[in-house]
Amino acid sequence: MRIVVLVFVAVLSTDVFGAQTAIYRCADESGPVYSDQPCSTSAEPHEVDDSRVTVYTPVPAAKGASTTAATKPAKARRAKAVRLPDPARHEAACARLEQALRDVRTKMRTGYGAKEGERLKVRRRQLDERRRIEKCG
């Protein structure tokens, strides 16, 4: 049984790993038909244009090089970014953002022109976004 399976796999792999099979182009009433077998005597071999196909060949890894060594700097950067800021500095930054938002809201309650209104809306959105990023309550 194993021999039959091995022979079957060997026969199948010859087309996959062997030379490229021919592709035939036949004219049909619905248009051109492409097949791996000639469909009539008028079938002509079709040449595939593979000039637009890009193949990426990776650079072979050096022997003994560890893949974890390449990821350590990225992990260190991430760990540094996760560290919490100084609480006093964080509160001061949040207070400045809150004051800037209050100033924008105050200006929006008073009179302003169309251009100024659009500028104030953009500024308010920016400050709200910074407030979310800084995780100010």
DSSP file (Angstrom, degrees, kcal/mol; ACC not computed):
  #  RESIDUE AA STRUCTURE BP1 BP2  ACC     N-H-->O    O-->H-N    N-H-->O    O-->H-N    TCO  KAPPA ALPHA  PHI   PSI    X-CA   Y-CA   Z-CA
    1    1 A M     >        0   0    0      0, 0.0     4,-2.0     0, 0.0     5,-0.2   0.000 360.0 360.0 360.0 -41.0    0.0    0.0    0.0
    2    2 A R  H  >  +     0   0    0      1,-0.2     4,-2.7     2,-0.2     5,-0.2   0.875 360.0  54.1 -63.7 -36.7    2.8    2.4    0.9
    3    3 A I  H  > S+     0   0    0      2,-0.2     4,-2.6     1,-0.2    -1,-0.2   0.908 107.4  50.3 -65.0 -40.9    4.5    1.8   -2.5
    4    4 A V  H  > S+     0   0    0      2,-0.2     4,-2.4     1,-0.2    -1,-0.2   0.919 112.3  47.4 -62.8 -43.5    1.3    2.7   -4.3
    5    5 A V  H  X S+     0   0    0     -4,-2.0     4,-2.6     2,-0.2    -2,-0.2   0.924 112.3  49.3 -64.4 -44.5    1.0    5.9   -2.4
    6    6 A L  H  X S+     0   0    0     -4,-2.7     4,-2.4     2,-0.2    -2,-0.2   0.900 112.1  48.0 -62.7 -41.0    4.6    6.8   -3.0
    7    7 A V  H  X S+     0   0    0     -4,-2.6     4,-2.4     2,-0.2    -1,-0.2   0.915 112.1  50.0 -64.8 -42.3    4.3    6.1   -6.7
    8    8 A F  H  X S+     0   0    0     -4,-2.4     4,-2.3     1,-0.2    -2,-0.2   0.916 112.3  46.7 -62.6 -44.3    1.1    8.2   -6.8
    9    9 A V  H  X S+     0   0    0     -4,-2.6     4,-2.5     1,-0.2    -1,-0.2   0.894 111.7  52.0 -64.9 -39.8    2.8   11.1   -5.0
   10   10 A A  H  X S+     0   0    0     -4,-2.4     4,-1.0    -5,-0.2    -2,-0.2   0.896 110.0  48.3 -64.5 -40.1    5.8   10.8   -7.3
   11   11 A V  H  X S+     0   0    0     -4,-2.4     4,-0.7     1,-0.2     3,-0.4   0.920 113.9  46.7 -66.5 -43.3    3.6   11.0  -10.4
   12   12 A L  H >X S+     0   0    0     -4,-2.3     4,-1.1     1,-0.2     3,-0.5   0.883 109.9  53.1 -66.2 -38.3    1.7   14.0   -9.0
   13   13 A S  H 3X S+     0   0    0     -4,-2.5     4,-3.1     1,-0.2     5,-0.4   0.701  94.3  70.8 -74.2 -17.8    4.9   15.9   -8.0
   14   14 A T  H 3X S+     0   0    0     -4,-1.0     4,-1.4    -3,-0.4    -1,-0.2   0.900 102.6  43.0 -66.3 -38.2    6.5   15.6  -11.4
   15   15 A D  H << S+     0   0    0     -4,-0.7    -1,-0.2    -3,-0.5     6,-0.2   0.868 117.6  46.7 -72.0 -35.3    4.0   18.1  -12.9
   16   16 A V  H  < S+     0   0    0     -4,-1.1    -2,-0.2     1,-0.2    -1,-0.1   0.940 127.4  24.7 -72.2 -46.7    4.3   20.4   -9.9
   17   17 A F  H  < S+     0   0    0     -4,-3.1    -2,-0.2    -5,-0.1    -3,-0.2   0.552 114.0  75.8 -97.3  -8.7    8.1   20.4   -9.7
   18   18 A G  S  < S-     0   0    0     -4,-1.4    -3,-0.1    -5,-0.4     3,-0.1   0.157  98.5 -41.1 -83.8-156.3    8.9   19.5  -13.2
   19   19 A A  S    S-     0   0    0      1,-0.1    -1,-0.2    -5,-0.1     2,-0.2  -0.270  73.2 -88.9 -68.6 157.3    8.8   21.6  -16.3
   20   20 A Q        -     0   0    0     -3,-0.1    -1,-0.1     1,-0.1     2,-0.1  -0.457  44.4-122.7 -68.9 135.4    6.0   24.0  -16.9
   21   21 A T        -     0   0    0     -6,-0.2     2,-0.2    -2,-0.2    -1,-0.1  -0.428  30.3-100.7 -77.4 155.6    3.0   22.4  -18.7
   22   22 A A        -     0   0    0     14,-0.2     2,-0.5    -2,-0.1    -1,-0.1  -0.487  28.2-148.3 -77.1 144.7    1.8   24.0  -21.9
   23   23 A I  E     -A   46   0A   0     23,-0.5    23,-3.9    -2,-0.2     2,-0.4  -0.961  13.0-152.7-114.1 130.7   -1.3   26.2  -21.9
   24   24 A Y  E     -AB  45  35A   0     11,-3.7    11,-2.1    -2,-0.5     2,-0.5  -0.809   3.8-149.9-108.2 144.7   -3.5   26.1  -25.0
   25   25 A R  E     -AB  44  34A   0     19,-2.7    19,-1.9    -2,-0.4     2,-0.4  -0.956  18.4-177.7-113.8 123.7   -5.7   28.9  -26.3
   26   26 A C  E     - B   0  33A   0      7,-3.0     7,-2.8    -2,-0.5     2,-0.5  -0.926  26.0-124.2-121.8 146.7   -8.8   27.9  -28.2
   27   27 A A  E     + B   0  32A   0     -2,-0.4     2,-0.3     5,-0.2    15,-0.1  -0.774  34.8 176.7 -88.8 129.9  -11.4   30.1  -29.9
   28   28 A D  E >   - B   0  31A   0      3,-1.5     3,-1.0    -2,-0.5     0, 0.0  -0.804  45.5-105.9-125.5 166.1  -15.0   29.3  -28.6
   29   29 A E  T 3  S+     0   0    0     -2,-0.3    -1,-0.0     1,-0.3    -2,-0.0   0.782 123.6  48.4 -66.7 -23.4  -18.3   31.0  -29.5
   30   30 A S  T 3  S-     0   0    0      1,-0.4    -1,-0.3     0, 0.0    -3,-0.0   0.514 127.8 -86.8 -91.4  -5.3  -18.2   32.6  -26.0
   31   31 A G  E <  S-B   28   0A   0     -3,-1.0    -3,-1.5     2,-0.0    -1,-0.4  -0.852  74.5 -14.7 132.1-167.9  -14.7   33.8  -26.4
   32   32 A P  E     -B   27   0A   0      0, 0.0     2,-0.4     0, 0.0    -5,-0.2  -0.433  55.1-159.2 -72.5 144.1  -11.2   32.5  -25.8
   33   33 A V  E     -B   26   0A   0     -7,-2.8    -7,-3.0    -2,-0.1     2,-0.4  -0.986   2.4-153.8-124.0 132.3  -10.8   29.4  -23.7
   34   34 A Y  E     +B   25   0A   0     -2,-0.4     2,-0.3    -9,-0.2    -9,-0.2  -0.892  24.4 159.4-108.6 136.3   -7.5   28.4  -21.9
   35   35 A S  E     -B   24   0A   0    -11,-2.1   -11,-3.7    -2,-0.4     4,-0.1  -0.965  49.5-125.7-150.3 161.3   -6.8   24.8  -21.1
   36   36 A D  S    S+     0   0    0     -2,-0.3   -14,-0.2   -13,-0.2   -11,-0.1   0.496 100.5  53.8 -87.9  -3.5   -3.9   22.5  -20.3
   37   37 A Q  S    S-     0   0    0    -13,-0.1     2,-0.2   -14,-0.0   -13,-0.1  -0.977  99.1-101.9-127.2 143.1   -5.0   20.2  -23.2
   38   38 A P        -     0   0    0      0, 0.0     3,-0.1     0, 0.0    -2,-0.1  -0.452  27.6-161.9 -63.8 129.6   -5.6   21.2  -26.8
   39   39 A C        -     0   0    0     -2,-0.2     2,-0.3    -6,-0.1   -13,-0.0   0.667  68.6  -7.3 -89.9 -16.9   -9.4   21.4  -27.3
   40   40 A S  S >  S-     0   0    0      1,-0.0     3,-1.2     0, 0.0    -1,-0.1  -0.932  81.0 -87.8-159.2-177.9   -9.3   21.2  -31.1
   41   41 A T  T 3  S+     0   0    0     -2,-0.3    -1,-0.0     1,-0.2    -2,-0.0   0.722 123.0  60.4 -73.4 -18.8   -6.9   21.1  -34.0
   42   42 A S  T 3  S+     0   0    0    -15,-0.1    -1,-0.2     2,-0.1     2,-0.1   0.416  77.3 121.7 -87.6   3.6   -7.0   24.9  -34.1
   43   43 A A    <   -     0   0    0     -3,-1.2   -17,-0.2   -17,-0.1   -19,-0.0  -0.443  45.9-162.7 -68.6 137.0   -5.6   25.2  -30.5
   44   44 A E  E     -A   25   0A   0    -19,-1.9   -19,-2.7    -2,-0.1     2,-0.1  -0.947  25.8-103.5-121.7 142.3   -2.4   27.1  -30.3
   45   45 A P  E     -A   24   0A   0      0, 0.0     2,-0.5     0, 0.0   -21,-0.3  -0.388  35.6-141.5 -62.9 138.7    0.1   27.1  -27.4
   46   46 A H  E     -A   23   0A   0    -23,-3.9     2,-0.5    -2,-0.1   -23,-0.5  -0.901   3.8-143.3-107.9 126.8   -0.2   30.3  -25.3
   47   47 A E        -     0   0    0     -2,-0.5     2,-0.4   -25,-0.1   -25,-0.0  -0.779  17.3-135.8 -89.4 125.5    2.9   31.9  -23.9
   48   48 A V        -     0   0    0     -2,-0.5     2,-1.1     1,-0.1    -1,-0.0  -0.669  10.4-135.0 -82.6 130.8    2.4   33.4  -20.5
   49   49 A D        +     0   0    0     -2,-0.4     3,-0.4     1,-0.1    -1,-0.1  -0.749  34.7 164.5 -87.8  99.6    3.8   36.9  -20.0
   50   50 A D    >   +     0   0    0     -2,-1.1     3,-1.0     1,-0.2    -1,-0.1   0.156  44.3 104.4-101.9  19.4    5.6   36.6  -16.6
   51   51 A S  T 3  S+     0   0    0      1,-0.2    -1,-0.2     3,-0.0    -2,-0.0   0.736  80.9  51.8 -71.2 -20.8    7.6   39.8  -17.0
   52   52 A R  T 3  S+     0   0    0     -3,-0.4     2,-0.4     2,-0.1    -1,-0.2   0.416  86.3 104.0 -95.0   2.6    5.3   41.6  -14.6
   53   53 A V    <   -     0   0    0     -3,-1.0     2,-0.5     2,-0.0    -3,-0.0  -0.713  59.5-152.3 -87.3 131.5    5.6   38.9  -11.9
   54   54 A T        -     0   0    0     -2,-0.4     2,-0.5     2,-0.0    -2,-0.1  -0.885   6.6-164.0-106.0 132.8    7.8   39.9   -9.0
   55   55 A V        -     0   0    0     -2,-0.5     2,-0.5     2,-0.0    -2,-0.0  -0.969   8.1-149.3-117.7 127.4    9.5   37.2   -7.0
   56   56 A Y        -     0   0    0     -2,-0.5    -2,-0.0     2,-0.0     0, 0.0  -0.843  10.0-170.9 -97.5 125.8   11.0   38.0   -3.5
   57   57 A T        -     0   0    0     -2,-0.5    -2,-0.0     3,-0.0     0, 0.0  -0.951  19.7-138.8-115.2 110.9   14.1   36.1   -2.5
   58   58 A P        -     0   0    0      0, 0.0     3,-0.0     0, 0.0    -2,-0.0  -0.290  24.5-102.4 -69.6 154.0   14.9   36.7    1.2
   59   59 A V        -     0   0    0      1,-0.1     2,-0.0     0, 0.0     0, 0.0  -0.583  45.0-107.8 -72.5 131.0   18.5   37.2    2.2
   60   60 A P        -     0   0    0      0, 0.0     2,-0.1     0, 0.0    -1,-0.1  -0.346  35.5-112.6 -63.6 140.7   19.7   34.0    3.8
   61   61 A A        -     0   0    0      1,-0.1     2,-0.1    -3,-0.0     3,-0.1  -0.439  32.6-107.6 -72.7 145.4   20.2   34.3    7.6
   62   62 A A    >   -     0   0    0     -2,-0.1     3,-1.7     1,-0.1     2,-0.1  -0.434  41.5 -97.1 -71.4 147.2   23.7   34.1    9.0
   63   63 A K  T 3  S+     0   0    0      1,-0.3    -1,-0.1    -2,-0.1     3,-0.1  -0.430 108.3  14.3 -66.7 135.6   24.6   30.9   10.8
   64   64 A G  T 3  S+     0   0    0      1,-0.3     2,-0.3    -2,-0.1    -1,-0.3   0.394  89.9 138.6  83.3  -4.6   24.2   31.2   14.5
   65   65 A A    <   -     0   0    0     -3,-1.7     2,-0.4     1,-0.0    -1,-0.3  -0.575  46.7-139.3 -76.3 135.1   22.2   34.4   14.3
   66   66 A S     >  -     0   0    0     -2,-0.3     4,-0.6     1,-0.1     3,-0.3  -0.768   7.5-148.5 -96.6 137.4   19.4   34.5   16.7
   67   67 A T  H  > S+     0   0    0     -2,-0.4     4,-0.7     1,-0.2     3,-0.3   0.757  98.0  61.7 -74.6 -22.8   16.0   35.9   15.7
   68   68 A T  H  > S+     0   0    0      1,-0.2     4,-1.0     2,-0.2     3,-0.3   0.784  93.2  63.8 -73.7 -25.1   15.4   37.1   19.2
   69   69 A A  H  4 S+     0   0    0     -3,-0.3     3,-0.3     1,-0.2    -1,-0.2   0.851 100.8  51.9 -65.8 -33.0   18.4   39.4   19.1
   70   70 A A  H  < S+     0   0    0     -4,-0.6     4,-0.4    -3,-0.3    -1,-0.2   0.771 109.8  49.3 -74.3 -24.9   16.8   41.4   16.3
   71   71 A T  H  X S+     0   0    0     -4,-0.7     4,-2.1    -3,-0.3    -1,-0.2   0.620  88.7  83.0 -90.5 -12.3   13.6   41.9   18.4
   72   72 A K  H  X S+     0   0    0     -4,-1.0     4,-2.4    -3,-0.3     5,-0.2   0.906  88.7  50.6 -62.0 -44.2   15.2   43.0   21.6
   73   73 A P  H  > S+     0   0    0      0, 0.0     4,-2.3     0, 0.0    -1,-0.2   0.905 110.7  50.3 -61.4 -37.4   15.5   46.7   20.6
   74   74 A A  H  > S+     0   0    0     -4,-0.4     4,-2.3     1,-0.2    -2,-0.2   0.911 110.9  48.9 -65.9 -40.1   11.9   46.9   19.6
   75   75 A K  H  X S+     0   0    0     -4,-2.1     4,-2.6     1,-0.2    -1,-0.2   0.898 110.2  51.4 -64.6 -39.6   10.8   45.3   22.9
   76   76 A A  H  X S+     0   0    0     -4,-2.4     4,-2.2     2,-0.2    -2,-0.2   0.903 109.9  49.3 -64.6 -40.6   13.0   47.8   24.8
   77   77 A R  H  X S+     0   0    0     -4,-2.3     4,-2.1     2,-0.2    -2,-0.2   0.918 112.3  48.2 -63.6 -42.6   11.4   50.7   22.9
   78   78 A R  H  X S+     0   0    0     -4,-2.3     4,-1.5     1,-0.2    -2,-0.2   0.910 111.0  50.1 -64.4 -41.4    7.9   49.4   23.6
   79   79 A A  H  X S+     0   0    0     -4,-2.6     4,-1.0     1,-0.2    -1,-0.2   0.884 110.8  50.0 -64.5 -37.6    8.7   48.9   27.3
   80   80 A K  H  < S+     0   0    0     -4,-2.2     3,-0.4     1,-0.2    -1,-0.2   0.889 109.9  50.8 -66.7 -38.5   10.1   52.5   27.5
   81   81 A A  H  < S+     0   0    0     -4,-2.1    -1,-0.2     1,-0.2    -2,-0.2   0.781 106.6  55.4 -70.0 -26.5    6.9   53.8   25.8
   82   82 A V  H  < S+     0   0    0     -4,-1.5    -1,-0.2    -5,-0.1    -2,-0.2   0.735  80.9 110.4 -80.1 -22.5    4.7   51.9   28.3
   83   83 A R  S  < S-     0   0    0     -4,-1.0    -3,-0.0    -3,-0.4    -4,-0.0  -0.228  75.2-115.0 -55.8 138.5    6.3   53.5   31.4
   84   84 A L        -     0   0    0      1,-0.1    -1,-0.1     6,-0.0    -2,-0.1  -0.501  29.4-117.6 -75.8 142.5    4.0   55.9   33.2
   85   85 A P        -     0   0    0      0, 0.0    -1,-0.1     0, 0.0     3,-0.0  -0.235  45.9 -73.0 -72.9 169.0    5.1   59.5   33.2
   86   86 A D     >  -     0   0    0      1,-0.1     4,-2.7     2,-0.0     5,-0.2  -0.443  44.3-132.6 -59.9 128.2    5.8   61.4   36.4
   87   87 A P  H  > S+     0   0    0      0, 0.0     4,-2.5     0, 0.0     5,-0.2   0.862 104.6  50.1 -57.4 -38.5    2.5   62.0   38.2
   88   88 A A  H  > S+     0   0    0      2,-0.2     4,-2.1     1,-0.2     5,-0.1   0.918 113.1  46.2 -66.8 -41.6    3.2   65.7   38.9
   89   89 A R  H  > S+     0   0    0      2,-0.2     4,-2.4     1,-0.2    -1,-0.2   0.900 112.0  51.6 -65.5 -40.6    4.1   66.3   35.2
   90   90 A H  H  X S+     0   0    0     -4,-2.7     4,-2.5     1,-0.2    -2,-0.2   0.920 110.4  48.0 -62.9 -45.1    1.1   64.3   34.0
   91   91 A E  H  X S+     0   0    0     -4,-2.5     4,-2.4    -5,-0.2    -1,-0.2   0.891 111.5  50.8 -63.7 -38.7   -1.3   66.4   36.2
   92   92 A A  H  X S+     0   0    0     -4,-2.1     4,-2.2     2,-0.2    -2,-0.2   0.910 111.0  48.0 -65.8 -41.6    0.4   69.6   35.0
   93   93 A A  H  X S+     0   0    0     -4,-2.4     4,-2.2     1,-0.2    -2,-0.2   0.907 112.5  49.2 -65.3 -40.7    0.0   68.6   31.3
   94   94 A C  H  X S+     0   0    0     -4,-2.5     4,-2.6     1,-0.2    -2,-0.2   0.892 109.6  52.0 -64.9 -39.1   -3.6   67.7   31.9
   95   95 A A  H  X S+     0   0    0     -4,-2.4     4,-2.4     2,-0.2    -1,-0.2   0.902 109.2  49.7 -64.2 -40.8   -4.3   71.0   33.6
   96   96 A R  H  X S+     0   0    0     -4,-2.2     4,-2.4     2,-0.2    -2,-0.2   0.913 111.7  48.6 -63.7 -42.0   -2.8   72.9   30.7
   97   97 A L  H  X S+     0   0    0     -4,-2.2     4,-2.4     2,-0.2    -2,-0.2   0.918 111.5  49.6 -64.0 -42.8   -5.0   70.9   28.3
   98   98 A E  H  X S+     0   0    0     -4,-2.6     4,-2.5     2,-0.2    -2,-0.2   0.910 111.3  49.2 -62.3 -42.5   -8.1   71.6   30.4
   99   99 A Q  H  X S+     0   0    0     -4,-2.4     4,-2.4     2,-0.2    -1,-0.2   0.912 110.7  49.8 -64.5 -41.6   -7.3   75.3   30.5
  100  100 A A  H  X S+     0   0    0     -4,-2.4     4,-2.1     2,-0.2    -1,-0.2   0.904 111.3  49.4 -63.5 -40.4   -6.8   75.4   26.7
  101  101 A L  H  X S+     0   0    0     -4,-2.4     4,-2.6     2,-0.2    -2,-0.2   0.904 110.0  51.0 -64.9 -40.8  -10.1   73.6   26.2
  102  102 A R  H  X S+     0   0    0     -4,-2.5     4,-2.6     1,-0.2    -2,-0.2   0.911 109.5  51.1 -61.7 -41.0  -11.9   76.1   28.6
  103  103 A D  H  X S+     0   0    0     -4,-2.4     4,-2.3     2,-0.2    -2,-0.2   0.909 111.1  47.5 -62.3 -42.2  -10.4   79.0   26.6
  104  104 A V  H  X S+     0   0    0     -4,-2.1     4,-2.2     2,-0.2    -2,-0.2   0.924 112.9  48.6 -65.7 -43.7  -11.7   77.5   23.3
  105  105 A R  H  X S+     0   0    0     -4,-2.6     4,-1.6     2,-0.2    -2,-0.2   0.898 111.0  50.8 -63.3 -39.7  -15.1   76.9   24.8
  106  106 A T  H  X S+     0   0    0     -4,-2.6     4,-1.2     1,-0.2     3,-0.3   0.933 111.0  47.9 -62.6 -45.1  -15.3   80.4   26.2
  107  107 A K  H  < S+     0   0    0     -4,-2.3    -1,-0.2     1,-0.2    -2,-0.2   0.862 109.5  54.0 -63.7 -35.6  -14.3   81.9   22.8
  108  108 A M  H  < S+     0   0    0     -4,-2.2    -1,-0.2     1,-0.2    -2,-0.2   0.801 104.5  54.6 -71.1 -27.6  -17.0   79.7   21.1
  109  109 A R  H  < S+     0   0    0     -4,-1.6    -1,-0.2    -3,-0.3    -2,-0.2   0.785 105.1  63.5 -75.1 -26.0  -19.7   81.0   23.4
  110  110 A T  S  < S-     0   0    0     -4,-1.2     2,-0.1    -3,-0.2    -3,-0.0  -0.305 107.8 -71.1 -86.4 178.7  -18.8   84.6   22.4
  111  111 A G        +     0   0    0     -2,-0.1     2,-0.3     0, 0.0    -1,-0.2  -0.411  58.7 159.0 -74.1 146.7  -19.2   85.9   18.9
  112  112 A Y        -     0   0    0     -2,-0.1     2,-0.1    -4,-0.1    -4,-0.0  -0.974  34.9-108.4-158.6 160.8  -16.9   84.8   16.1
  113  113 A G     >  -     0   0    0     -2,-0.3     4,-2.3     1,-0.1     5,-0.1  -0.244  40.5 -96.3 -86.3 178.9  -16.9   84.7   12.3
  114  114 A A  H  > S+     0   0    0      2,-0.2     4,-2.1     1,-0.2     5,-0.2   0.919 123.7  46.4 -64.4 -45.5  -17.2   81.6   10.1
  115  115 A K  H  > S+     0   0    0      1,-0.2     4,-2.3     2,-0.2    -1,-0.2   0.931 114.0  48.1 -62.8 -45.5  -13.4   81.2    9.6
  116  116 A E  H  > S+     0   0    0      1,-0.2     4,-2.5     2,-0.2    -1,-0.2   0.875 109.3  54.2 -63.3 -37.9  -12.7   81.7   13.3
  117  117 A G  H  X S+     0   0    0     -4,-2.3     4,-2.2     2,-0.2    -1,-0.2   0.909 109.1  47.2 -63.1 -43.5  -15.5   79.1   14.2
  118  118 A E  H  X S+     0   0    0     -4,-2.1     4,-2.2     2,-0.2    -2,-0.2   0.906 112.1  50.5 -64.6 -41.2  -13.9   76.5   11.9
  119  119 A R  H  X S+     0   0    0     -4,-2.3     4,-2.3     1,-0.2    -2,-0.2   0.906 110.7  49.3 -63.0 -41.5  -10.5   77.2   13.4
  120  120 A L  H  X S+     0   0    0     -4,-2.5     4,-2.5     2,-0.2    -2,-0.2   0.881 109.2  52.0 -65.7 -38.7  -11.9   76.9   17.0
  121  121 A K  H  X S+     0   0    0     -4,-2.2     4,-2.3     2,-0.2    -2,-0.2   0.921 111.2  47.1 -63.2 -43.4  -13.6   73.5   16.1
  122  122 A V  H  X S+     0   0    0     -4,-2.2     4,-2.4     1,-0.2    -2,-0.2   0.922 112.8  49.3 -63.5 -43.9  -10.4   72.1   14.8
  123  123 A R  H  X S+     0   0    0     -4,-2.3     4,-2.5     1,-0.2    -2,-0.2   0.898 110.3  50.9 -63.2 -40.6   -8.5   73.3   17.8
  124  124 A R  H  X S+     0   0    0     -4,-2.5     4,-2.5     2,-0.2    -1,-0.2   0.914 110.4  49.2 -63.7 -42.6  -11.1   71.8   20.2
  125  125 A R  H  X S+     0   0    0     -4,-2.3     4,-2.4     2,-0.2    -2,-0.2   0.911 111.3  50.0 -62.0 -42.1  -10.9   68.4   18.4
  126  126 A Q  H  X S+     0   0    0     -4,-2.4     4,-2.5     1,-0.2    -2,-0.2   0.922 112.1  46.8 -62.8 -44.3   -7.1   68.5   18.6
  127  127 A L  H  X S+     0   0    0     -4,-2.5     4,-2.2     2,-0.2    -1,-0.2   0.897 111.6  50.9 -66.3 -40.1   -7.2   69.3   22.3
  128  128 A D  H  X S+     0   0    0     -4,-2.5     4,-2.1     2,-0.2    -1,-0.2   0.908 111.2  49.2 -61.6 -41.5   -9.8   66.6   23.0
  129  129 A E  H  X S+     0   0    0     -4,-2.4     4,-2.5     2,-0.2    -2,-0.2   0.923 111.2  48.3 -64.5 -44.7   -7.6   64.1   21.1
  130  130 A R  H  X S+     0   0    0     -4,-2.5     4,-2.6     1,-0.2    -1,-0.2   0.873 109.6  54.1 -62.8 -36.2   -4.5   65.0   23.0
  131  131 A R  H  <>S+     0   0    0     -4,-2.2     5,-2.4     2,-0.2     4,-0.5   0.896 110.1  46.3 -64.3 -40.7   -6.5   64.7   26.2
  132  132 A R  H ><5S+     0   0    0     -4,-2.1     3,-0.6     3,-0.2    -2,-0.2   0.905 113.0  49.6 -66.3 -41.5   -7.5   61.2   25.3
  133  133 A I  H 3<5S+     0   0    0     -4,-2.5    -2,-0.2     1,-0.2    -1,-0.2   0.907 112.5  46.7 -64.3 -42.2   -3.9   60.3   24.3
  134  134 A E  T 3<5S-     0   0    0     -4,-2.6    -1,-0.2    -5,-0.2    -2,-0.2   0.564 109.8-128.2 -76.3  -7.9   -2.6   61.6   27.6
  135  135 A K  T < 5 +     0   0    0     -3,-0.6     2,-0.4    -4,-0.5    -3,-0.2   0.927  42.4 172.7  58.0  49.2   -5.4   59.8   29.4
  136  136 A C      <       0   0    0     -5,-2.4    -1,-0.2     1,-0.1    -2,-0.1  -0.760 360.0 360.0 -87.1 132.8   -6.5   62.8   31.3
  137  137 A G              0   0    0     -2,-0.4    -1,-0.1    -5,-0.0    -5,-0.1   0.463 360.0 360.0 -71.3 360.0   -9.8   62.1   33.3
